[in-house]
Amino acid sequence: MPDQPLALEVDGLAYRYPDGTQGLRGLRLSVAKGEAVALLGANGSGKSTLLLSLVGVLRGEGMVRVLGLDVTKANLREIRRRTGVLFQDVDAQLFSPRVLDDVTFGPLNLGKSPEEARSLAESALKLVGLGDYAGRVPHHLSFGEKKRVAIACSLALDPELLLLDEPSAGLDPKSSSELLDILWDLKVRGKTIVATTHDLHLATELCDRVIVIAKGVVAAEGKPDQVLSDRKFLEDHNLIHRHRHRHRHSHTTTHPGRPLPIAGSSEHEHEHEHEHEHEHGHAHEGEDHAHT
């Protein structure tokens, strides 16, 4: 466990869904205050189940402690006041006619005056680069803008801890880069960030530590450059893949007794290891081919 004061402590957490699926199997982990941690794992590994358990949406067996408070019914209001959550489906978090109304909802619900709530909301929107979006209609925004509004909703409560479920999923490269800048700024401000993600770039650029979850338990943890350098481990846990490409190329074949070559074609398959789109070409004597 980290030596610093802890933001999260989970010990022996097990959760079984009503259909009998075992989501978590005695999972154990901890996150220090001020740390940025990526939770990696294939779909169905238990990442989202863990996040929902941290805020009391799901209740399993084992110990779960958030910001020094056991996750119990008596503590849920205080835990949620100090914790900001970004769900993957941001449309479920935005339900008001104006952006400002969505962002002031949390502070008003906690007893802030309308003036205080508006001030907090405007500050939060500026932090995510949407200072002039207060009067916009949330469902008319781009997907990336909606995610930033949802983060502002959390920031308006000045949370100590941010729990993010696939924050960069579905974003184009520009929006993803803008989101990373926002999260980096929040990290510098001392926020604790825990993000489930398949985005290895985000894990590397933002996080102090990565935790890989597989079949409901921690399979590995460590600094990003240590864990993510083991390509076989990443392949085995479906974090990267070997991609198959099919190429068509032409060649010429000279047959005895025939004065001119006959043009022909053939296909072959081979495997590449990669994490990003790439483009390259080859040139060989007698054949040329390129692929993306």
C-alpha distance (Angstrom), angle and dihedral (degrees) to the residues before:
residue distance angle dihedral
M1 . . .
P2 3.81 . .
D3 3.82 115.2 .
Q4 3.82 94.1 -134.0
P5 3.83 123.9 86.3
L6 3.77 108.0 -71.3
A7 3.77 128.2 -115.3
L8 3.82 92.9 -176.1
E9 3.79 133.8 25.5
V10 3.79 121.7 178.6
D11 3.78 122.0 173.9
G12 3.79 126.6 174.9
L13 3.80 94.7 -14.5
A14 3.79 112.5 177.4
Y15 3.78 127.0 174.2
R16 3.79 130.7 178.4
Y17 3.81 120.3 -168.1
P18 3.83 119.3 -131.8
D19 3.82 90.7 -103.5
G20 3.80 89.7 59.4
T21 3.81 97.5 -101.8
Q22 3.79 110.9 143.7
G23 3.80 105.4 -133.6
L24 3.80 99.2 175.4
R25 3.81 128.1 19.5
G26 3.78 110.9 -162.4
L27 3.80 95.4 -48.7
R28 3.79 118.5 -169.8
L29 3.82 128.0 -169.6
S30 3.79 143.7 130.2
V31 3.81 136.1 -152.8
A32 3.80 124.5 -158.2
K33 3.79 122.9 -133.2
G34 3.79 110.5 -91.6
E35 3.80 92.7 19.8
A36 3.81 124.2 128.8
V37 3.80 111.5 -145.4
A38 3.80 131.4 -179.4
L39 3.79 118.6 -149.5
L40 3.79 107.0 -151.2
G41 3.77 129.2 -173.6
A42 3.76 144.7 120.4
N43 3.79 121.0 -81.6
G44 3.78 108.9 -72.7
S45 3.80 94.3 22.8
G46 3.81 93.5 120.1
K47 3.81 103.3 -99.7
S48 3.81 98.0 124.9
T49 3.80 91.0 39.4
L50 3.79 87.8 57.7
L51 3.82 93.3 50.4
L52 3.79 91.8 49.9
S53 3.79 89.5 49.4
L54 3.81 91.3 53.0
V55 3.82 91.8 61.1
G56 3.80 95.9 39.1
V57 3.79 98.2 -108.5
L58 3.81 88.3 121.4
R59 3.79 121.3 33.7
G60 3.79 118.7 -156.9
E61 3.78 136.5 157.3
G62 3.78 123.1 -73.1
M63 3.79 137.1 45.0
V64 3.81 121.7 -49.8
R65 3.80 118.9 175.3
V66 3.81 124.0 178.4
L67 3.81 121.0 -170.0
G68 3.79 89.7 -16.9
L69 3.81 94.3 -50.8
D70 3.79 125.2 110.5
V71 3.79 110.7 -123.7
T72 3.79 98.6 -111.0
K73 3.77 132.5 137.2
A74 3.80 90.3 -101.7
N75 3.81 92.4 55.7
L76 3.80 101.1 39.4
R77 3.81 97.2 95.3
E78 3.81 92.4 52.5
I79 3.81 93.2 43.9
R80 3.79 91.9 50.6
R81 3.81 91.3 46.5
R82 3.80 89.8 57.3
T83 3.81 96.5 38.9
G84 3.79 128.6 71.1
V85 3.80 118.2 -155.5
L86 3.80 129.5 -162.5
F87 3.79 112.4 -168.3
Q88 3.79 121.8 -158.1
D89 3.81 91.0 -118.0
V90 3.81 99.3 62.0
D91 3.81 92.3 175.9
A92 3.80 87.4 71.0
Q93 3.82 89.0 59.3
L94 3.81 97.7 48.0
F95 3.78 114.2 67.5
S96 3.82 108.0 138.9
P97 3.82 129.3 99.3
R98 3.82 92.5 -118.6
V99 3.78 134.5 35.4
L100 3.81 90.4 -124.5
D101 3.80 91.1 55.9
D102 3.81 91.4 53.9
V103 3.79 93.4 49.2
T104 3.83 95.1 45.5
F105 3.82 92.1 48.5
G106 3.81 94.9 84.5
P107 3.81 97.9 47.8
L108 3.81 91.6 44.9
N109 3.80 89.8 50.1
L110 3.80 88.8 54.8
G111 3.79 92.5 53.9
K112 3.80 102.2 -95.4
S113 3.81 117.2 149.2
P114 3.81 117.2 -108.3
E115 3.81 89.4 -107.1
E116 3.82 92.9 50.9
A117 3.79 92.1 44.9
R118 3.80 92.1 51.0
S119 3.80 92.0 49.1
L120 3.81 91.9 49.8
A121 3.81 91.3 46.7
E122 3.79 93.9 49.8
S123 3.81 91.1 49.5
A124 3.81 91.3 49.0
L125 3.80 92.3 49.9
K126 3.79 90.5 51.7
L127 3.81 90.0 51.8
V128 3.81 90.5 58.6
G129 3.80 94.2 43.0
L130 3.81 96.2 -105.2
G131 3.78 100.5 107.2
D132 3.82 92.8 136.9
Y133 3.81 96.1 45.3
A134 3.83 98.7 83.8
G135 3.80 94.3 109.0
R136 3.81 96.8 41.0
V137 3.82 123.2 112.0
P138 3.84 107.9 -111.8
H139 3.78 96.3 -142.2
H140 3.80 91.4 53.7
L141 3.80 91.4 60.9
S142 3.78 127.3 96.9
F143 3.79 118.4 -99.4
G144 3.80 91.3 -104.8
E145 3.80 92.0 50.0
K146 3.80 90.3 49.9
K147 3.80 89.9 54.5
R148 3.79 90.3 51.6
V149 3.81 90.9 49.9
A150 3.81 89.7 50.3
I151 3.82 89.8 51.8
A152 3.81 88.9 49.4
C153 3.81 88.8 53.8
S154 3.80 87.8 59.2
L155 3.81 95.0 42.1
A156 3.81 91.4 53.8
L157 3.81 86.1 69.7
D158 3.84 90.7 52.5
P159 3.83 92.3 -128.9
E160 3.78 123.3 -162.5
L161 3.79 91.9 -150.1
L162 3.81 130.6 42.0
L163 3.81 120.1 -160.6
L164 3.80 111.1 -167.4
D165 3.80 124.1 -172.7
E166 3.83 109.7 -154.4
P167 3.82 93.8 -32.7
S168 3.82 95.8 -178.0
A169 3.81 97.4 40.9
G170 3.80 112.8 124.9
L171 3.81 94.8 9.4
D172 3.77 124.4 129.6
P173 3.84 116.5 -125.5
K174 3.82 94.5 -94.9
S175 3.80 93.7 49.1
S176 3.79 90.9 44.9
S177 3.81 90.6 52.9
E178 3.81 91.4 48.5
L179 3.79 90.5 50.3
L180 3.80 91.3 50.4
D181 3.82 89.6 52.8
I182 3.82 90.4 52.1
L183 3.80 93.0 49.0
W184 3.80 92.0 46.5
D185 3.82 89.6 53.3
L186 3.81 90.2 50.5
K187 3.79 90.4 49.9
V188 3.81 90.3 52.2
R189 3.81 87.9 51.8
G190 3.80 88.6 59.7
K191 3.80 100.8 -102.7
T192 3.80 118.0 150.8
I193 3.81 109.0 -126.3
V194 3.79 126.7 -164.5
A195 3.80 115.0 178.0
T196 3.77 131.2 179.0
T197 3.78 107.3 -147.5
H198 3.79 149.1 153.3
D199 3.79 88.5 -155.5
L200 3.81 106.3 107.3
H201 3.81 90.8 -177.3
L202 3.80 91.3 59.3
A203 3.81 90.4 46.0
T204 3.79 91.4 51.9
E205 3.80 98.5 42.0
L206 3.82 99.6 41.2
C207 3.77 110.6 24.1
D208 3.79 133.2 82.9
R209 3.78 91.3 -161.4
V210 3.79 140.3 12.8
I211 3.78 126.3 -147.6
V212 3.80 118.3 -162.4
I213 3.80 115.3 -151.6
A214 3.79 121.0 -162.1
K215 3.80 127.6 173.3
G216 3.78 92.0 -10.3
V217 3.82 98.9 -52.2
V218 3.80 137.3 83.4
A219 3.79 108.7 -89.9
A220 3.81 97.7 178.8
E221 3.79 141.7 -12.2
G222 3.78 136.6 -175.7
K223 3.77 144.2 99.3
P224 3.81 113.5 -27.4
D225 3.80 94.9 -115.0
Q226 3.80 90.6 53.0
V227 3.79 100.1 46.2
L228 3.80 96.7 36.6
S229 3.80 94.8 49.9
D230 3.82 92.0 69.6
R231 3.79 100.3 87.4
K232 3.78 95.8 179.7
F233 3.81 90.7 53.3
L234 3.80 90.3 49.1
E235 3.81 91.7 49.7
D236 3.80 92.3 46.6
H237 3.81 90.1 53.4
N238 3.81 94.4 44.3
L239 3.80 94.4 -114.2
I240 3.81 92.8 125.2
H241 3.79 129.6 12.0
R242 3.74 142.7 -149.0
H243 3.77 105.7 -115.6
R244 3.79 123.7 -150.1
H245 3.80 120.9 -142.4
R246 3.79 127.8 -169.5
H247 3.79 116.8 -146.9
R248 3.77 130.9 -168.0
H249 3.79 117.2 -157.8
S250 3.75 135.5 167.4
H251 3.76 127.3 -127.9
T252 3.76 137.6 173.9
T253 3.74 125.9 -126.9
T254 3.81 125.0 -166.1
H255 3.80 115.1 -149.3
P256 3.81 122.9 -160.0
G257 3.75 111.4 -95.8
R258 3.77 94.8 19.0
P259 3.78 114.3 104.1
L260 3.83 96.2 -160.0
P261 3.78 127.7 55.7
I262 3.77 118.7 -114.9
A263 3.78 116.0 -129.1
G264 3.75 113.8 -133.4
S265 3.76 141.0 161.3
S266 3.76 138.2 -139.2
E267 3.76 139.0 179.3
H268 3.75 132.0 -135.7
E269 3.76 136.7 175.8
H270 3.77 130.3 -142.5
E271 3.79 137.0 165.8
H272 3.78 132.0 -111.7
E273 3.78 129.9 -169.3
H274 3.78 110.7 -140.0
E275 3.76 143.8 139.5
H276 3.81 100.6 -162.7
E277 3.77 137.5 42.7
H278 3.76 110.4 -86.6
E279 3.76 139.6 -177.8
H280 3.75 128.0 -154.0
G281 3.77 142.0 146.5
H282 3.78 138.2 -145.5
A283 3.79 132.7 -152.5
H284 3.79 121.4 -162.6
E285 3.76 130.2 171.3
G286 3.74 106.5 -86.7
E287 3.82 95.8 8.5
D288 3.79 141.8 59.0
H289 3.75 128.7 -170.6
A290 3.79 138.8 158.6
H291 3.75 134.8 -171.1
T292 3.78 143.8 179.3
